[in-house]
Amino acid sequence: MYRFPFFDKLSQESKDLMLKYAMPATMPENMELFTQDEKCKDILFLTRGSVRVYRRHISGKEITLYFLKPLEQCNVNLNSALSNTPAIGTAVTLEEIEGLMIPADIIKEIYSKEEAYQQYIFDMFSLRLEDLAILIEDLRFEKIDIRLLRWIEEQNDGIISITHEELASHLGTSREVISRLLKKFEQEDIIELSRGKIIKL
C-alpha cells in the first residue's frame, strides 16, 4: 500500500484500517478478476502486472475499454463495489499480477473521510474518461487501418505476441478485418506475420 500516491496523506487511523484488511493476492495470466454484470465485493490495488478491462456485446464481440497498470485502480471495479451495482465490463489479467484486495465496505469508509483518497479516485475517473473519449473519437472518425497501424507502432516490443482474435477485441472489430489488414501491412513490408506474433520491421 505504501507505494500508492495517496497513502502517506491518509490519517493514521485510515492507514491502519487499510493495512488490517488488505489481503495480498497473486493471480496468473488470463484470469478473470470479475465479469460483466457481476457485483464486485472487493477492490483491487494493483502493484505489479497489467489488466485488460473490456465490454462484451450481446453479439459476443468485445472492445477494450482500457488497460490497468500498477498503482492505478479500476474504475469499473470501484464503481461496482462502492455502489453495489453490476460491473459494466470484465477484467482479465494479461500476465501474472500482484496486488492487494480490500473489502468494498472498508474502502467506502475511507473514501467518505479522506480527501487524499477522494482526489486519487477523481484522478482515476478523469484518466478513464479521457481514455473513453479517445476511444469514441477513434471509432467515429478514424478508419480501422489507421487505428491498427497506430496500435502496432505504439507497442514497445519489436515482436508482439497477440492473436488476430485478441487484437480484434482490443480495437472493436472482427478477426477477419484484422487478418486482412495485417496481411496488407505484411505485403507493404511494415510487419512480418508469424503464428500468434506480429514482427515490426
N, C-alpha and C positions, 0 to 999 in steps of 0.2 A: 504493500500500500504506500510505502514511503516514497516511491518514485512518482506517484501521481501528483500533478502540479498543485492541486487544491489541499493536499493532506496536511502540510505544515501549517496551513492557515486555519485549520479546524480547532475548536476548543478541545481541551484535554479529554473532556467527557465524551465528545463525539469520536475522537481518535480511539479511545479505549473501547467504546461500543463497537466501532467498525472492526477493530482488530479481534475483538472477542468472537464475533460471528463470522469472520472471514474464513472460508473453507478452501484450502489450496486444491486446485484442480488441474490435472493434465489430461488432455484429450487427443486422440490420434487424428491423423489426416482423414478427411472425408466423413467426419462425424457430424450429424445434425445436432446443433445445440438447442434449437427449438424449431417448430414447424408453423407454417401459416395456419391461422385460426386456432392455435393453441395459446392458452393463457400462461404467461411466464410467472413463475413463483420466485425465482432468484435472479439476481442481476450480476452479469459477468464484468469483472475488472480485468481486462486482458493485459498481460505483461510480456508475453512472447508469442510470436506467430501471427498469422493473418486469417481472417474470416470473411467469407463472401456472404452478403445478405441479398436475397433475391425474392422476387414475387412471381408466383405461378398463376397463369391464366387458366380459366376453365378448360381451354383447349389443350392444356398440357404444356404449352410453350412458357418459357421463363425469360425474365430480364433481370439483369443485375441492377440493384439499387445503389449499392456502394460496397466498398471493401473496408473492413475494420482493421486498424493497425494497433500495435502496442500503445498503451496509455490512453487509448480512446475508449469510449463506451458506445454501445449500440443503441441508437435511438428507438429502433423497433422493440428491442428488449426492454428498454427503460419505459417506454410508453405503455406497453402491455402490462408490465409488472406493477408500475405505480398507479395505473388507472384500473387495473383488474379487468382488462378487455383483451379480446383475442389479438394475437400478433398479426400484423398486416403482411408479414413476409416470413421467409425461412432463412436460418443462418446455418452455414456449414463450414467446417474448418478446411482450409486449403493446405495445411501442413499440421504437424503436431503443435499444439498450443499449450501454454501455461497461463494460469490466471487465478483469480480468487472469485468465489461465488458467495454472495451475501444475500440473505433473505430480503425480499422487497419491503417488508414492514420496517426493517431496520433502516434501510436507505430512505424510506419515506419520512421517518422520524428525523434523520439527519438533514435531509433536504429542507424540512419545514423550518429549521432554525439556524442553518449555516449558510451565510451569504456566499462564502467562497465556493461551496459546492453548488449552490444555485447558479453562480456565474459560470462555473465549469460546464454545467448542463446546458445553459443558454449558448455557450460557445459551441458545444457539440451539435445542437439543433441548427445553429447558424451555418456550421460546416456542411451538415447534411442537406439543408435547404439549398445551399449553393450547388452541391452535387446534383440534386434532383433538377434544379433549374437548368444546369448544363445538359443533363440527360434529355430533358424535354426539348430543349433547343436543338440538340443534335438530331433527335428523332424527327423533329418537324422540319428542320431547314437543311440538314446535311445528308448527302447521299451515303448509302451504306458502304460503298467502296472507299470513300474518303475517311469515314469513321474507322473502318477496318485497318486501313493503312496507318492512320494516326495511332491506333492502339498498338500495332506492331512496333512502330517507331518509339513508342513510349516505354516499351519493355527494356529493362536494363540488360538482360541476358541476351547473348547472341544466338543461343539455342533456346527456344521457348517450348516447354513441354505442355501441350494442351491439345485436346481433340477438337475436331471441327464442331462437334455437338456442343462441347463446353463453350467454345468461342461464340457460337450462335446464341447461346443462352446469355452470355455477357452482353452481347450487342442487341439482343431483342429481335433476332431474325431467324431464318431457317438454316439448317445444316446444309441444304442444297445450295443456297445462295453463298454461304461462306466457302464451300468447296469450290464453287465455280470461280469466285473472285480470287481465292488463293492460287488456283491453277493459272489464272490470268497473270497474277503477280509473279509466279514462277517463270512463266514464259517471257516476262519482261525483265528477268534476272534481278528482281527485287528480293526474292526469297528462294529458298530451296525447301521442298517438302520431303519429310520422312515420316515414318509411321508414328503418329502421336507427337510429332515435333514440327516446328517451323524454324528454319535456319535463316537468319538475316544475312544478306550478302553485302 
